[in-house]
Amino acid sequence: LRALKSDMSVYQAANPGSTLHDFVRWYSPRDWQPGGEGSSLGVLSDRFSHPNNVWLACWRGVKPVPAHKQKKLFDYENEAERTLHDLETMAPGDVCRQVLHCGFVAAAHSLSANVCASQVDSVASHLARARHLLWSADDTYQGDAPLGGAHLRDREVEAEHLDEVCTAF
C-alpha cells in the first residue's frame, strides 16, 4: 500500500481538486467504466463499490506531496547490503551456477545479435535450443534461482540440464 499511497499523493499534488474517480481512470483504466454516449461521467468498477474500499481509505488519508519531497520507496543502501550478505553466505557451487547461467545468457545474446551466426541454420537451431533450456530452468528447479541456485530438487537433474545447455552451445 505504500507505493499506492505515494502515487495517490503525487497525483493529488499534480492535480489539485482531483477525485478518486480521476485517479482510478488514470492509474487503473480497466477499473473505470465510461458513461453513456455524450457523457463525460463514468463509474468505478464493482471492486470499488464496497463501502470499506482500501483505495478510498488511502485516497482520503493521503496529503498532496510532490514526488521530490517524498521519502524514497526503494532503499538502495539496504538492498545493496542485503545483496552483499546473500553473496557472502552463498555456497561456492551456487555462486558458480549463478555466474555460469549469466555467462550462457550473455553468450546466447551475443550469438543472436551476430547476423552471420543467426544465418547459419545449425547455429540458429542450437542457439534456439540453448535459449529454451536456459529460460526453462524454472521448470526444472524450485525457487527463482537460475540453474538451480540454492533450491535444487535433484543434483542429477542439474547435471543433465547443464550438459544439455553445453551441448547446445
Contacts in CASP RR format, 6 or more apart in sequence:
PFRMAT RR
TARGET T0000
AUTHOR 0000-0000-0000
METHOD contacts of the structure
MODEL  1
LRALKSDMSVYQAANPGSTLHDFVRWYSPRDWQPGGEGSSLGVLSDRFSH
PNNVWLACWRGVKPVPAHKQKKLFDYENEAERTLHDLETMAPGDVCRQVL
HCGFVAAAHSLSANVCASQVDSVASHLARARHLLWSADDTYQGDAPLGGA
HLRDREVEAEHLDEVCTAF
1 54 0 8 1.000
1 58 0 8 1.000
2 73 0 8 1.000
3 73 0 8 1.000
4 55 0 8 1.000
4 58 0 8 1.000
5 58 0 8 1.000
5 61 0 8 1.000
5 62 0 8 1.000
6 67 0 8 1.000
6 70 0 8 1.000
6 73 0 8 1.000
7 27 0 8 1.000
8 23 0 8 1.000
8 58 0 8 1.000
8 59 0 8 1.000
8 62 0 8 1.000
9 62 0 8 1.000
9 63 0 8 1.000
9 64 0 8 1.000
9 65 0 8 1.000
9 70 0 8 1.000
10 65 0 8 1.000
10 66 0 8 1.000
10 67 0 8 1.000
10 70 0 8 1.000
11 18 0 8 1.000
11 22 0 8 1.000
11 23 0 8 1.000
11 26 0 8 1.000
11 27 0 8 1.000
12 18 0 8 1.000
12 23 0 8 1.000
12 62 0 8 1.000
12 63 0 8 1.000
12 64 0 8 1.000
13 64 0 8 1.000
13 65 0 8 1.000
13 66 0 8 1.000
13 67 0 8 1.000
14 66 0 8 1.000
15 22 0 8 1.000
16 64 0 8 1.000
20 44 0 8 1.000
20 48 0 8 1.000
20 55 0 8 1.000
20 56 0 8 1.000
20 59 0 8 1.000
21 32 0 8 1.000
21 42 0 8 1.000
21 44 0 8 1.000
23 59 0 8 1.000
24 31 0 8 1.000
24 32 0 8 1.000
24 44 0 8 1.000
24 48 0 8 1.000
24 55 0 8 1.000
25 32 0 8 1.000
30 45 0 8 1.000
31 44 0 8 1.000
31 45 0 8 1.000
31 47 0 8 1.000
31 48 0 8 1.000
32 42 0 8 1.000
32 43 0 8 1.000
32 44 0 8 1.000
32 45 0 8 1.000
33 42 0 8 1.000
33 43 0 8 1.000
33 44 0 8 1.000
33 45 0 8 1.000
34 42 0 8 1.000
35 41 0 8 1.000
35 42 0 8 1.000
35 43 0 8 1.000
36 42 0 8 1.000
47 53 0 8 1.000
48 55 0 8 1.000
48 56 0 8 1.000
87 95 0 8 1.000
90 98 0 8 1.000
90 150 0 8 1.000
91 150 0 8 1.000
94 145 0 8 1.000
94 148 0 8 1.000
94 149 0 8 1.000
94 150 0 8 1.000
97 145 0 8 1.000
97 146 0 8 1.000
97 147 0 8 1.000
97 148 0 8 1.000
97 149 0 8 1.000
97 158 0 8 1.000
98 145 0 8 1.000
98 146 0 8 1.000
98 147 0 8 1.000
98 149 0 8 1.000
100 147 0 8 1.000
100 162 0 8 1.000
101 134 0 8 1.000
101 137 0 8 1.000
101 146 0 8 1.000
101 147 0 8 1.000
102 146 0 8 1.000
104 130 0 8 1.000
104 134 0 8 1.000
104 165 0 8 1.000
104 169 0 8 1.000
105 134 0 8 1.000
107 169 0 8 1.000
108 127 0 8 1.000
108 130 0 8 1.000
108 131 0 8 1.000
108 134 0 8 1.000
111 117 0 8 1.000
111 118 0 8 1.000
111 123 0 8 1.000
111 127 0 8 1.000
112 118 0 8 1.000
112 127 0 8 1.000
112 131 0 8 1.000
117 123 0 8 1.000
117 124 0 8 1.000
117 127 0 8 1.000
118 124 0 8 1.000
118 127 0 8 1.000
126 168 0 8 1.000
126 169 0 8 1.000
127 168 0 8 1.000
129 164 0 8 1.000
129 168 0 8 1.000
130 165 0 8 1.000
130 168 0 8 1.000
130 169 0 8 1.000
133 161 0 8 1.000
133 164 0 8 1.000
133 165 0 8 1.000
133 168 0 8 1.000
134 146 0 8 1.000
134 165 0 8 1.000
137 146 0 8 1.000
137 147 0 8 1.000
137 148 0 8 1.000
137 161 0 8 1.000
138 144 0 8 1.000
140 148 0 8 1.000
140 153 0 8 1.000
140 157 0 8 1.000
140 158 0 8 1.000
140 161 0 8 1.000
141 147 0 8 1.000
141 148 0 8 1.000
141 149 0 8 1.000
141 151 0 8 1.000
141 152 0 8 1.000
141 153 0 8 1.000
141 157 0 8 1.000
141 158 0 8 1.000
142 148 0 8 1.000
142 151 0 8 1.000
142 152 0 8 1.000
142 153 0 8 1.000
143 151 0 8 1.000
145 151 0 8 1.000
147 158 0 8 1.000
147 161 0 8 1.000
147 162 0 8 1.000
148 158 0 8 1.000
152 158 0 8 1.000
END
